[in-house]
C-alpha cells in the first residue's frame, strides 16, 4: 500500500496570506499514543517492512507489521523541507516512541537539532523532571551525509542516496529504496539530472518533483512581485513537466508519481489533467498525480 501526502509547505499560490493546507493543520493538532510516532506537520511518514522512513516530502508505503524503529531521511535544507525536523522528533518523543530513530541528511543537520534543543530546552527539561521521560536525544541519532552512499540496510530494506542539482542547495539528495524485488526512487528537489536517470533505471516507482513553467509568474505575483532572482531560481532549480516525462522515459520506470507540484493549490494550474497532459508529451507510461492521502497497492 502506498500513501502519498502533499504537505502545505511547497511553493504554492495561496488563497490568502498565511493559509495552510488542511493536511498540515490536522497534522499539527493530531495526537498519537502507544509506539507510533507523534504528529508530523510539514513532513510525510513512510513505512517499509515495519520501518518508518520520513521524507521531507514523500510517499508512504504501508505494511501491516510495525516495529518501533525508524529511519528519517532529509533531501536538503531548504526551510520548507526541514522547518519541522526538530518538532517532528520532539512530538515523537512526547508521544512515547520506543526505539532509536536514525536520521540522515546533509550538514548542518547536527547543528540544526542542537539549536532546536537549545530553543526547546525549557519544555524538554520540564517534561523530563515532571513526567519522568527519558532524555530527548536518547531516541534519535543524527547521521550527516556528504556523498553518494548506502544510507541504511537490513534484511528487508536498503536505502542509498544520490546527489542531485538544486541550485545553491548543495548537497541535495535523491533516495532509492529497495524492498524485496521492488525499487522506489524519490527525486527530492532537483533540476533535470542524467545521473538521476541512471539511479532510477527500471524502478517500480519514480516519485519526481514537477514544475509547470506557465505557473511561475503566478507564484511570483503572489509572493514577491517583480523578483526576477526568485523566478530564475524556481525555473532553473526544478524540473519542468516536459523534462520529467523525458526522465521517466529514459529511466524506463514502471510508474511515475508526480510530487512537489509547483505551483500547488492554484485553481488555474494545479489540476490533475494539466499535470498529466504536460508530462505525457514525453512519457506514455502510468502517471499518478500526488494528492492528499492517496493510497496505491504495490
N, C-alpha and C positions, 0 to 999 in steps of 0.2 A: 504494500500500500504506500502510495506517495502522497504526501501532503505538501501543498505549496502555499506559502504565505507571502503577501505583498505588504511589508511594513510601511508605515506612513512617513518615512524619513527620506525617501528618494526625491530626486528633482521632480517637482510637480507644479502644476498651475493651481494654486489653492482657490477655493471658493471665497475665502476671506482670510485676512492675515491671522496667523496663529491657529488655523484649523488643523486638527489632527485626524488621522483616519480612525474609523470605528475599531479596527483591529488593535491599533495602538492604545486607544482609550480603554478597551476591555482588558487588554493585557496588563495595563498599568494598575488595574483595580482588582484583578482576579487573584485569589489566594489559592495555594496548593498545600496539601498536607502529605503525610507519610514520607516515602523516599523519593517523591517526584520533585524535579526542580521547581523553583518558585516562578512568579510572574516574569514574563520575558518581553518587556517593551522594546520596540525597535529592533528586534532580532528574531530569528526563527530557529526552532529546535528540529534537529534531525536525529533520527534513531535508527541505527543499523545493528541488527543482531543483538538487541538489548542495550546498545550503547547510544547515548545521545551525542550527536555531532551538531555543534552550534555554529552556524554561519552568521556573519554579519548581515547577510541576506541569503535566502536559500530555499531549500526544499526538504520536506520531511519524509523519510522512508520508514514506514512503521512495520514492526513485527509484534507478535503477541507477548513475547517474553521481555522482561526488564531486569537488568542488573544495575545497582546503584553506582555505576561508574560512568564517566563522561569524557568526551573529547570535544574541546571547544576550539574552533578554527576562525581566525580573523584574516580576511583577504588583504586589507590595507587600512591605513589610519585616518582616512577622511572621517570627519566627525559624524556624518550620517551613518557610518558603519561601526563606530566604536563608542558613541556617546553613552550608551548604556552597558558597556563592558563591565565596569565595576558594579553597577546597580544589579546586573544580572547575577553576578557572583554573590553579592550581598543578600539579595532577596532569596536566592537559592539556599544560602546558609541559614537565613531566618526561617525558611520553610522546612528545615530539618533534613536536608540532603545528607545521605551517608555515602562515603566513598570519595576518592580523590578525583577531581576534575583536572585533566591535563589540558592546558591552554596553549595554543600555538598561534604565532603571528609575528609580524615584523617588529623590529625595535621601533619605538621605545616601550614595548608592551609592559616590561617590568616596572619602569618608572611611572607609567600611567596608573598601574594598580597601586603602587606605593603612594602616589599622590592622592589617589582616591581614598585609600585607607587613612591618610592624614586628614582628609576632608571629612570623613565619616567617623573619626575616632571617638567622638562623644557618644554616638549611638552604639558603636561596637563595644566600647568599654562598659557601658551601662548594661547592655544585654548579657555580656559575659558575667558581670557581677550579680545582677538581679535574677537572671534566667538560667544561670549555670550552663551556658553554652560553651562549646569548645572554642579555641582561638579561631578567628575568622580565616586566617591564612593557612589553617590546617586542612582545609577542604580543597585547595587548588595548588597547582604548580604551573608557573609561567615559563614557557619554552620559547625563546626568540629564534626566529628563522632568518637566516642570512643568505640562503642559496637554495637552489632546487634540491630537494631531499626527500627521503622517506620520512614522513611525519609520524606515522603510527602503524603498528602491525600486531595482530594476534591471530588466532586460529580461524577467525571468521571475517576479519576486516583488515584491509590495508589502505593507508591514505598517503599519497605523495603530493608534492606541490611543484608548481612551475611559475617562474617569474613572468609576468605579463606587462605590457606597456600601458601606463595610465597617467600620462602627463608627468608632472613633477612628483607624483606619489610613488616613489621608488624606495623599497620594493613593493610591488603589488603581486598577489599570488592567485593563481587558479589552483583548484584542488581536484584530485582524482580519487574516487572511492571504488575499491574492488571488493565486492561481496559475493562470494561463491563464483559463479560464472557471469555475474553482472558487473558492468562498468558504468559508473556515473561520473561525469565531469562537470564541474562548476567553474564557470569562467571568471567569476569575480568581475570587478570593473576593469575594462580593457578596451583599447582600440584593436583594430584587426591585427592578428598575430599569426604568422606562419608556424611558429613554434607551438602555439595552442592547437592548431590544426593537427599537427603530428601527435600531440599529447592526447587529443580526443579521438584519435583514429579508431573507427569501428566501435565507438561507445554505444551502450544501450540508450543512454540519455545524455544529451548535452544540454545543460542549463546555461543559457547565454544571455547576457545583458543586450539591450537593443535600444537604438535611438531613431526616432523619426525626425529627420533634419528639418522638415517643414514646421515642426512644432517648437523649434529652438527659440524663435523670436517671441513666441507666446510666453516662454519661460522668462526671458529677459525682461519683457514688458511687465510681468507680474512681480518681479523681484528687484532687478537693478536696471531700469530703463537706460538704454544708451551705453551699457557696459560691454564694449567690444571684446575686452580681455576674457570676461566670463563666457561670452558667446563662443569665442575661439576655443576655450578650454572644453566646453561641452562637446563641440564638434570634433576636435582633434583627439580627445581622450576617451571617446566612446566609440561604439561600433554601430554603423548605420544598418537599417533593415536589409538593404541590398548586400552589404558585406556579411551580415550574419547568415544569410542564405548561401553565400559563396563558401563560407567556413563550414557550414553543415554538410554541403555537397562534397567538398574536398575531403572532409573527415569521414564521410560515409557513415554518418550516425543514423541510428535506427529511429530515434525520436528526438525532436528539438523542442525544448521548453523555453519560452521567452520570459525573461526575468529582468528586474530592474528596468522597467519600462520608462523611457524618457521621451516626452513628458507623461507623468502619471496624473490621474484624476482630472484630465482635460476633457470636457464634454465634446470637444472637436476632434482631438487627436487620439485619446485613449479609448479606442474601440477595438474589440477583438478582430473584427473583419478588416480593419485598417492594418493591424499588425500582421495578420496572416497574408493579406494581399501584398504588402511590401516585401515580406521575407520570401514568399512563394515565387517571386520572379526568378529567384536563383536556386530554389530548393523545392523539390517535388515530393519530399517525404512527409511524415506526420509532424504537424506543427501544433503545439499546445501553448496557448496564451495563459500565462500565470494569472491567477485571481485568488482572492482571499479564500483560504480553507479548501482549496482544490485537492481532491483525492484521486489517485490513479493506482490501479493494481499493477505491480511489477510483473 
